Amino acid sequence: MPALHPRSRESSGRTVMEDAVALADIEAIKRLKARYCRYLDTKEWVRWRSIFADDFRGDTTDGGGRVVVGADAFVAFVRSNIGKPSQPTAHQVHAPEIELTSPTAARGVWALQDVVRLAPGIDLVGYGHYHETYEKADGQWRIKTLKLTRLREDLVTPVIALRIPERLKQAAARVAGRRAQ
């Protein structure tokens, strides 16, 4: 198979170089969303703020929140709701559907599962999607809009909160005793 010249046109009408740039942009947006989850869960608020466009608009009404305009206001809103050290969170996103709509704009949908400590011994496990738009400015992608939608929310009690470790130890000892026989 002959190698394509970087400016060769593929059947889509795009050059190989244009495709490479598009793939790099999509990968950059994936890394942006990974930082979103990590900075949020580690409560690194200054770094979390840096991933949003200044005129960001966040809509969390489907999850019991509200619409917030402005990146600083959104970070303050989220921090006031889940920013306490006693409120650990774990956000996982998967199956990104990212579409570049111009060289400096994109949109995406991410499947979401999150866990939020509501109170000692009570966690909220949520499932849904993030619907987002992105903008590229000064060579960096940032989140411009976010809408959180929920499919399901479950209240759960972590095993440790039930104080059953002793029962687990006893069960493990019984299993170990059977194996030794």
N, C-alpha and C positions, 0 to 999 in steps of 0.2 A: 504494500500500500504506500503510495507516495506521501511524503510529508507535506503538510499544508503550509504555505507561506503565511506568516503572521497576519497578513492583510487579505488572505484569500477569503472569498465569500463562501459560506456554507449554504445549504439549501434554504435555511431560514432567512438569508439575506444579511446576517450578522457576520462580522469577521471573527476569526479565532481569538484575536486580542479582545474584542468586545465581549465575547463569551467568558474569557478569563477574568476580565474586570468584573463582570456580573457575578461570577462565582465567588470572587474575593469579597465583593460587597455583601452577598448573602452570608458568607462565613463570618464577616465582621458583625452582622446583625445577630447571628447566633451567639457570638461571644458577648455581645452587648446584653442579651437576655440572660445569659449565664451569670454575668456580673450583677444584673438586677436581682436575681435570686440570692446570690451569695452575700452581697452588701446588705440586702434587706434582712436576711436571717442572722447575720453577724452584727446587725445594728450599727453599721458604718454609715451614718447618715450623711456626712459630707461627701463621701465617695458615691453613695446612692444618688444624691442630688445631681452629681455630675453626669449621669447617664440620661437626663431629661433635657429636652429643649426648654428654653426659658418660658415660652408661651404654652407649655404643656397643658393638656386637659385630661383629667382622670375621672372616669365614671365607674363608681363601685356600688351604684344603687341596687343592682341585682343581688349583691352580697350583703345588703343591709347598710351600706355606706351612703355616699352622696356624690354629686358632681363637684369637682374642685378644679378651678382654673388657676394656672400658674404653678411652676415646678416647686417653688419654695413653699407655697401654701399646701401643695399635695404632700410633700415630705413632712411638714408639720402635722397635717391631718393623720397620716399613717403612723407617725411617731407617737402621737397622742393616744392612738388606739392599741398599738402592739409594740411600743417601744421600751417597755419596762424589762429589765433583766429577768424578772420573774415570769415573763411571757415569752418563752422561746417559740420560734416558728421554724417550719421547714417547708420550703417551696420547691416543688419539682415541676419542670416543664418539659414537654416532649412533643414529638411529631410536628415540627414547625412547618407551616405553609407560608413561605415568604415569596412575595412577588415584587419585583422592582417596577415601579411605575414611571420612573424617569432616572436620570443619572444621580439625582439628589433626593429621591423620594421612594418610599416602599411601604408595603402593608403586609401584615402577617397575622396568623392565628396560631396560637399555641395551646395544646392540651395542658391542663393544670391539675395538680393534686397538691394541696397544702394542709398543713397541720398547724393549728394555732392554740396555744394554752390559754384558755379562758379564765380558769381559776385552778387552784391546786386540785388535782385529781380529775379535772374535766378538760378535755381537748375537743376542738372542732376539727374534723377531717372533712375537707371540701374537695369537690371535683367540678371542673368546669373548663372554661377557656378564657384566654386573654386575646382580645381583638385589638390590634395596635396599628399605628402608622409610625413611620420613621422619617427623619430628615437628616441629610448629610450636610454639615456646615464645617468649614475649616478642616476638611478631610476626615471628620469624625461623624459616625452615625449616632443619633440620639433618638430617644422615644418621644414622639410628638403628641400622640393621643393613646389612651388605653381605656378599654371597656372590659370590665370583668363580668363574665356571665357564669352563673352557677347551674349545674345539673343536679347536684345532690350535696347535702351537708349532713354529717353524722356527728352526734355527740358521743364521745367515747371516754371510758375511764381507763387510763393506762394501768397495766398490770401492777406496776410498783405501787400505785395508789391503793390498790385493793389489799395490800399487805399479805400477799400469798407466797412470798418467797419461801417461807418455811414449808408450806405444802409442796412446793416444787422440789425442795431439797429432799423431802421424804419420798416423793414419787421417784426421783432420780436414784435414791438409795435402793428402792425396791427393784427398779429396772436393773441396776448394777448387780444386785444380789441374785437376780434370775440369770443373768449372764454368767455369773461365777459358778453356778450350779452345773 
